Amino acid sequence: MARWLLAALAALILSACAVPPRTPAAPGVQVWTGRMALTVEGQASQSFSAGFELKGAPANGELTLYNPIGGTLAVLAWAPGTATLRAGGTARQFPSLEALAQEATGAPLPVAALFDWLAGKPTPIEGWEADVEQVADGRLRARRTAPPPVADLRMVFER
């Protein structure tokens, strides 16, 4: 009886750590998954790290952020004329993808440019410097130097 109880408890603990299944993207839709870290320097420095799944395109897409055990922290979704943040059982609308990213991450993250950067294209964004040299190895680093505060984005990903 004790062995059965121990096995059931172990199975319960392991199932709590399981990563939820991701919905497959439609054919032809770009998808990147991995880990990201964002550090914003300043008087009250802050950092944020999460697993992520980015799919779609700059005009219509979705960025899902995951905690370390695979639970969904937030879903940022955008389409022409709409930008939505779903987190904690609520959904909030924003006037733009930029405003949505600012609210979700604490920094004006250029989500639309991420598609080019993750594809290895060094698309210029005012105030940001993207290092796409290691994209083929699944690594991206981008740094915002203006306007303050300075922000540093690091991503490790699979395509």
Secondary structure, 3 states (H helix, E strand, C coil): CHHHHHHHHHHHHHHHCCCCCCCCCCCCCEEEEEEEEEEECCCCCEEEEEEEEEEECCCCEEEEEECCCCCEEEEEEEECCEEEEEECCEEEEECCHHHHHHHHHCCCCCHHHHHHHHCCCCCCECCEEEECCCHHHCEEEEEECCCCCCEEEEEEEEC
